[in-house]
Amino acid sequence: MQQPTPDDAAIEAAMRTLVDTRAGRSICPSEVARLLIADEDGWRVLMPRVREVAQRLARDGHVRLLRKGVVLDPDAPGAGPIRIAG
C-alpha cells in the first residue's frame, strides 16, 4: 500500500520540528522528506515541494536557506543543494 502524499502543512510541521530540535545547526531538506515518507526512494518525489515550503517559510522569516553557510534569497535560491536553518 502506497503512503499518502503529505500536504504542505505536514511538510511545514516536520520542517519546523527538525529545525527547532537542531538549534544552531542546519538541516537538509531530504531529512524532512525522509521523515514524512519512509519508503527507501519514495521520499525523492517530495523534494520539490519541501524546497517550495522552505522558500515560503524563508520569505516569511521563519527559516533561512543556506548554501555553504551563505544565506540565500528565498525568491531565487538557484539550483543545487541547500540547507535550512532557524
DSSP file (Angstrom, degrees, kcal/mol; ACC not computed):
  #  RESIDUE AA STRUCTURE BP1 BP2  ACC     N-H-->O    O-->H-N    N-H-->O    O-->H-N    TCO  KAPPA ALPHA  PHI   PSI    X-CA   Y-CA   Z-CA
    1    1 A M              0   0    0      0, 0.0     2,-0.2     0, 0.0     0, 0.0   0.000 360.0 360.0 360.0 131.0    0.0    0.0    0.0
    2    2 A Q        -     0   0    0      1,-0.1     3,-0.1     3,-0.0     0, 0.0  -0.530 360.0-116.5 -78.7 139.7    1.3    3.4   -1.0
    3    3 A Q        -     0   0    0     -2,-0.2     2,-0.1     1,-0.1    -1,-0.1  -0.465  34.4-105.4 -71.1 144.7    1.7    6.1    1.6
    4    4 A P        -     0   0    0      0, 0.0    -1,-0.1     0, 0.0     0, 0.0  -0.433  38.8-105.8 -67.0 147.7   -0.4    9.2    1.2
    5    5 A T        -     0   0    0     -2,-0.1    32,-0.0     1,-0.1    -3,-0.0  -0.624  37.8-118.0 -76.1 126.1    1.5   12.2   -0.1
    6    6 A P        -     0   0    0      0, 0.0     2,-0.1     0, 0.0    -1,-0.1  -0.323  26.1-129.0 -63.4 144.1    1.9   14.7    2.8
    7    7 A D     >  -     0   0    0      1,-0.1     4,-2.1     4,-0.0     3,-0.3  -0.331  31.5 -93.9 -85.6 175.6    0.4   18.1    2.3
    8    8 A D  H  > S+     0   0    0      1,-0.2     4,-2.8     2,-0.2     5,-0.2   0.841 124.5  57.0 -60.8 -34.7    2.2   21.5    2.8
    9    9 A A  H  > S+     0   0    0      2,-0.2     4,-2.4     1,-0.2    -1,-0.2   0.899 108.2  46.9 -64.2 -39.9    1.0   21.7    6.4
   10   10 A A  H  > S+     0   0    0     -3,-0.3     4,-2.3     2,-0.2    -2,-0.2   0.891 112.7  49.7 -68.0 -39.5    2.6   18.4    7.2
   11   11 A I  H  X S+     0   0    0     -4,-2.1     4,-2.5     2,-0.2    -2,-0.2   0.935 112.2  48.0 -63.6 -46.0    5.8   19.4    5.4
   12   12 A E  H  X S+     0   0    0     -4,-2.8     4,-2.9     1,-0.2     5,-0.2   0.920 111.5  49.8 -61.3 -44.7    5.9   22.7    7.3
   13   13 A A  H  X S+     0   0    0     -4,-2.4     4,-2.2     1,-0.2    -1,-0.2   0.921 112.9  46.3 -61.4 -44.5    5.3   21.0   10.7
   14   14 A A  H  X S+     0   0    0     -4,-2.3     4,-2.4     2,-0.2    -1,-0.2   0.908 113.5  49.6 -64.4 -41.7    8.1   18.4   10.1
   15   15 A M  H  X S+     0   0    0     -4,-2.5     4,-2.7     2,-0.2     5,-0.2   0.933 111.6  47.5 -63.8 -47.2   10.5   21.1    8.9
   16   16 A R  H  X S+     0   0    0     -4,-2.9     4,-2.7     1,-0.2    -1,-0.2   0.897 111.5  51.6 -62.1 -40.3    9.8   23.3   11.9
   17   17 A T  H  X S+     0   0    0     -4,-2.2     4,-2.1    -5,-0.2    -2,-0.2   0.944 112.4  44.8 -61.9 -48.0   10.2   20.4   14.3
   18   18 A L  H  X S+     0   0    0     -4,-2.4     4,-0.9     2,-0.2    -2,-0.2   0.919 114.9  48.0 -63.3 -43.4   13.6   19.4   12.8
   19   19 A V  H >< S+     0   0    0     -4,-2.7     3,-0.6     1,-0.2     6,-0.3   0.919 112.4  49.7 -63.3 -42.7   14.8   23.0   12.7
   20   20 A D  H >< S+     0   0    0     -4,-2.7     3,-0.8     1,-0.2    -1,-0.2   0.864 109.9  49.9 -65.1 -36.1   13.7   23.5   16.3
   21   21 A T  H 3< S+     0   0    0     -4,-2.1    -1,-0.2     1,-0.3    -2,-0.2   0.639 109.3  53.7 -78.8 -11.9   15.4   20.4   17.6
   22   22 A R  T X< S-     0   0    0     -4,-0.9     3,-3.3    -3,-0.6    -1,-0.3  -0.179  79.6-179.3-111.8  39.1   18.7   21.3   15.8
   23   23 A A  T <  S+     0   0    0     -3,-0.8     3,-0.1     1,-0.3    -3,-0.1  -0.093  73.1  13.1 -44.6 126.8   19.1   24.8   17.4
   24   24 A G  T 3  S+     0   0    0      1,-0.2     2,-0.3    -5,-0.1    -1,-0.3   0.355 117.7  82.6  86.6  -6.8   22.2   26.4   16.0
   25   25 A R  S <  S-     0   0    0     -3,-3.3    61,-0.4    -6,-0.3    -1,-0.2  -0.910  72.7-124.7-127.9 156.5   22.6   23.8   13.2
   26   26 A S        -     0   0    0     -2,-0.3     2,-0.3    59,-0.1    59,-0.2  -0.520  17.1-141.6 -96.1 166.1   21.0   23.5    9.8
   27   27 A I  B     -A   84   0A   0     57,-2.8    57,-2.8    -2,-0.2    -8,-0.0  -0.856  16.1-118.0-122.2 160.3   19.1   20.6    8.3
   28   28 A C    >>  -     0   0    0     -2,-0.3     3,-1.7    55,-0.2     4,-0.8  -0.800  22.3-127.4 -93.8 139.0   19.0   19.1    4.8
   29   29 A P  H >> S+     0   0    0      0, 0.0     4,-1.9     0, 0.0     3,-0.6   0.824 109.0  65.5 -54.9 -30.2   15.6   19.2    3.0
   30   30 A S  H 3> S+     0   0    0      1,-0.2     4,-2.8     2,-0.2     5,-0.2   0.798  91.6  62.6 -64.6 -26.3   15.9   15.5    2.4
   31   31 A E  H <> S+     0   0    0     -3,-1.7     4,-1.7     2,-0.2    -1,-0.2   0.890 104.3  47.7 -63.5 -38.1   15.7   14.9    6.2
   32   32 A V  H <X S+     0   0    0     -4,-0.8     4,-1.6    -3,-0.6    -2,-0.2   0.949 113.6  46.6 -65.7 -49.5   12.2   16.4    6.1
   33   33 A A  H  X S+     0   0    0     -4,-1.9     4,-2.3     1,-0.2    -2,-0.2   0.902 112.7  49.5 -61.1 -42.3   11.2   14.3    3.1
   34   34 A R  H  < S+     0   0    0     -4,-2.8    -1,-0.2     1,-0.2    -2,-0.2   0.836 107.6  54.9 -67.9 -32.1   12.6   11.1    4.7
   35   35 A L  H  < S+     0   0    0     -4,-1.7    -1,-0.2    -5,-0.2    -2,-0.2   0.869 115.4  38.9 -65.7 -35.9   10.8   11.8    7.9
   36   36 A L  H  < S+     0   0    0     -4,-1.6     2,-0.5     1,-0.2    -2,-0.2   0.765 121.9  39.8 -88.7 -27.5    7.5   12.0    6.1
   37   37 A I     <  -     0   0    0     -4,-2.3     6,-0.3    -5,-0.2    -1,-0.2  -0.937  60.8-173.2-128.3 108.9    7.9    9.2    3.6
   38   38 A A        +     0   0    0     -2,-0.5    -1,-0.1    -3,-0.2    -4,-0.1   0.676  49.2 114.9 -76.6 -18.5    9.6    6.1    4.9
   39   39 A D  S  > S-     0   0    0      1,-0.1     4,-0.9     2,-0.1    -2,-0.1  -0.259  77.0-120.0 -55.4 138.1    9.9    4.4    1.6
   40   40 A E  T  4 S+     0   0    0      1,-0.2    -1,-0.1     2,-0.1    -3,-0.0   0.838 104.9   8.1 -53.9 -40.7   13.6    4.0    0.6
   41   41 A D  T >4 S+     0   0    0      2,-0.1     3,-1.5     1,-0.1     4,-0.4   0.537 108.4  87.8-116.8 -10.9   13.3    6.0   -2.6
   42   42 A G  G >4 S+     0   0    0      1,-0.3     3,-1.0     2,-0.2     4,-0.4   0.747  76.5  70.1 -62.9 -25.1    9.8    7.4   -2.4
   43   43 A W  G >X S+     0   0    0     -4,-0.9     3,-1.3    -6,-0.3     4,-0.5   0.766  83.2  72.9 -64.5 -24.9   10.9   10.5   -0.4
   44   44 A R  G X4 S+     0   0    0     -3,-1.5     3,-1.1     1,-0.3    -1,-0.2   0.837  88.2  59.6 -61.7 -33.8   12.7   11.9   -3.5
   45   45 A V  G <4 S+     0   0    0     -3,-1.0     4,-0.3    -4,-0.4    -1,-0.3   0.735 101.9  56.0 -67.6 -19.8    9.4   12.8   -5.2
   46   46 A L  G <> S+     0   0    0     -3,-1.3     4,-2.3    -4,-0.4     3,-0.4   0.619  81.8  91.1 -84.9 -14.1    8.6   15.1   -2.2
   47   47 A M  H <X S+     0   0    0     -3,-1.1     4,-2.5    -4,-0.5     5,-0.2   0.864  81.4  52.4 -56.5 -44.7   11.8   17.1   -2.6
   48   48 A P  H  > S+     0   0    0      0, 0.0     4,-2.0     0, 0.0    -1,-0.2   0.913 112.7  46.3 -59.9 -39.1   10.5   19.9   -4.9
   49   49 A R  H  > S+     0   0    0     -3,-0.4     4,-2.6    -4,-0.3     5,-0.2   0.886 109.5  54.2 -69.6 -37.4    7.6   20.5   -2.5
   50   50 A V  H  X S+     0   0    0     -4,-2.3     4,-2.4     1,-0.2    -1,-0.2   0.928 110.0  47.5 -60.6 -43.9    9.9   20.5    0.5
   51   51 A R  H  X S+     0   0    0     -4,-2.5     4,-2.4     2,-0.2    -1,-0.2   0.898 110.7  51.8 -63.9 -39.9   12.0   23.2   -1.2
   52   52 A E  H  X S+     0   0    0     -4,-2.0     4,-2.2     2,-0.2    -2,-0.2   0.920 111.1  46.8 -62.4 -44.0    8.9   25.2   -2.0
   53   53 A V  H  X S+     0   0    0     -4,-2.6     4,-2.6     1,-0.2    -2,-0.2   0.908 111.6  51.9 -64.8 -40.9    7.7   25.1    1.6
   54   54 A A  H  X S+     0   0    0     -4,-2.4     4,-2.3    -5,-0.2    -2,-0.2   0.902 109.0  50.5 -61.7 -41.0   11.2   26.1    2.8
   55   55 A Q  H  X S+     0   0    0     -4,-2.4     4,-2.5     2,-0.2    -1,-0.2   0.914 110.7  49.0 -63.2 -42.4   11.2   29.0    0.4
   56   56 A R  H  X S+     0   0    0     -4,-2.2     4,-1.8     1,-0.2    -2,-0.2   0.929 112.3  47.9 -62.8 -45.0    7.8   30.2    1.7
   57   57 A L  H  <>S+     0   0    0     -4,-2.6     5,-2.7     1,-0.2     6,-0.8   0.868 111.5  51.1 -64.3 -35.6    8.9   29.9    5.3
   58   58 A A  H ><5S+     0   0    0     -4,-2.3     3,-1.2     4,-0.2    -1,-0.2   0.901 107.4  52.6 -68.1 -40.7   12.1   31.8    4.5
   59   59 A R  H 3<5S+     0   0    0     -4,-2.5    -1,-0.2     1,-0.3    -2,-0.2   0.876 110.2  49.1 -59.9 -36.7   10.1   34.6    2.8
   60   60 A D  T 3<5S-     0   0    0     -4,-1.8    -1,-0.3    -5,-0.2    -2,-0.2   0.458 118.8-113.7 -83.9  -0.9    8.1   34.8    6.0
   61   61 A G  T < 5S+     0   0    0     -3,-1.2    -3,-0.2    -4,-0.2    -2,-0.1   0.626  85.1 115.8  82.6  14.2   11.2   35.0    8.1
   62   62 A H  S   <S+     0   0    0     -5,-2.7     2,-0.3    -6,-0.2    -4,-0.2   0.771  82.0   9.8 -86.9 -27.3   10.7   31.6    9.9
   63   63 A V        -     0   0    0     -6,-0.8     2,-0.4    -9,-0.2    -2,-0.2  -0.896  69.0-128.8-140.4 169.8   13.8   29.9    8.5
   64   64 A R  E     -B   85   0A   0     21,-3.1    21,-2.5    -2,-0.3     2,-0.5  -0.966  15.5-138.7-121.0 142.8   16.9   30.8    6.5
   65   65 A L  E     -B   84   0A   0      7,-0.5     7,-3.2    -2,-0.4     2,-0.3  -0.873  28.3-172.7 -99.3 132.8   18.1   29.0    3.3
   66   66 A L  E     -BC  83  71A   0     17,-2.6    17,-2.3    -2,-0.5     2,-0.4  -0.908  23.8-171.9-128.2 151.0   21.8   28.4    3.2
   67   67 A R  E >  S- C   0  70A   0      3,-1.9     3,-1.9    -2,-0.3    15,-0.1  -0.927  87.8 -17.4-138.8 117.7   24.4   27.2    0.7
   68   68 A K  T 3  S-     0   0    0     -2,-0.4     3,-0.1     1,-0.3    14,-0.0   0.861 129.0 -54.3  53.8  38.5   27.9   26.7    2.1
   69   69 A G  T 3  S+     0   0    0      1,-0.2     2,-0.5     0, 0.0    -1,-0.3   0.389 111.7 121.8  81.9  -3.6   26.9   28.9    5.1
   70   70 A V  E <   -C   67   0A   0     -3,-1.9    -3,-1.9     1,-0.0    -1,-0.2  -0.807  66.5-120.0 -96.6 130.7   25.8   31.8    2.9
   71   71 A V  E     -C   66   0A   0     -2,-0.5    -5,-0.2    -5,-0.2     2,-0.2  -0.499  31.1-146.5 -70.2 132.0   22.2   33.0    3.3
   72   72 A L        -     0   0    0     -7,-3.2    -7,-0.5    -2,-0.2    -1,-0.0  -0.646  20.3-104.9 -99.2 155.1   20.2   32.7    0.0
   73   73 A D    >   -     0   0    0      3,-0.4     3,-1.5    -2,-0.2     5,-0.1  -0.692  27.5-143.8 -73.2 121.2   17.4   34.8   -1.4
   74   74 A P  T 3  S+     0   0    0      0, 0.0    -1,-0.1     0, 0.0   -15,-0.1   0.738  99.7  54.8 -64.0 -20.5   14.3   32.7   -0.9
   75   75 A D  T 3  S+     0   0    0      1,-0.2     3,-0.1   -17,-0.1    -2,-0.0   0.619 124.2  22.8 -85.4 -12.7   12.9   34.0   -4.2
   76   76 A A    <   +     0   0    0     -3,-1.5    -3,-0.4     1,-0.1    -1,-0.2  -0.383  66.1 151.4-149.9  64.3   16.0   32.9   -6.1
   77   77 A P        -     0   0    0      0, 0.0    -2,-0.1     0, 0.0    -1,-0.1   0.675  46.1-145.7 -73.1 -14.3   17.8   30.1   -4.2
   78   78 A G        -     0   0    0     -5,-0.1     2,-0.1    -3,-0.1    -6,-0.0  -0.016  29.7 -54.4  74.2 174.4   19.1   28.7   -7.5
   79   79 A A  S    S+     0   0    0     -3,-0.1    -3,-0.0     3,-0.0     0, 0.0  -0.414  93.1  57.3 -82.0 162.3   19.7   25.0   -8.3
   80   80 A G  S    S-     0   0    0     -2,-0.1     2,-0.0     2,-0.0     0, 0.0  -0.383  91.8 -27.8 106.6 175.8   21.8   22.8   -6.1
   81   81 A P        -     0   0    0      0, 0.0     2,-0.3     0, 0.0   -53,-0.0  -0.298  55.7-176.3 -68.4 144.2   21.9   21.8   -2.5
   82   82 A I        -     0   0    0    -15,-0.1     2,-0.3   -14,-0.0   -15,-0.2  -0.898  14.2-146.9-130.4 163.8   20.5   24.0    0.2
   83   83 A R  E     - B   0  66A   0    -17,-2.3   -17,-2.6    -2,-0.3     2,-0.5  -0.901  13.0-138.7-124.4 157.8   20.4   23.7    4.0
   84   84 A I  E     +AB  27  65A   0    -57,-2.8   -57,-2.8    -2,-0.3     2,-0.3  -0.977  23.7 176.6-122.2 129.3   17.6   25.1    6.2
   85   85 A A  E       B   0  64A   0    -21,-2.5   -21,-3.1    -2,-0.5   -59,-0.1  -0.921 360.0 360.0-131.4 156.7   18.3   26.8    9.5
   86   86 A G              0   0    0    -61,-0.4   -60,-0.1    -2,-0.3   -21,-0.1   0.447 360.0 360.0 -77.0 360.0   16.2   28.5   12.1
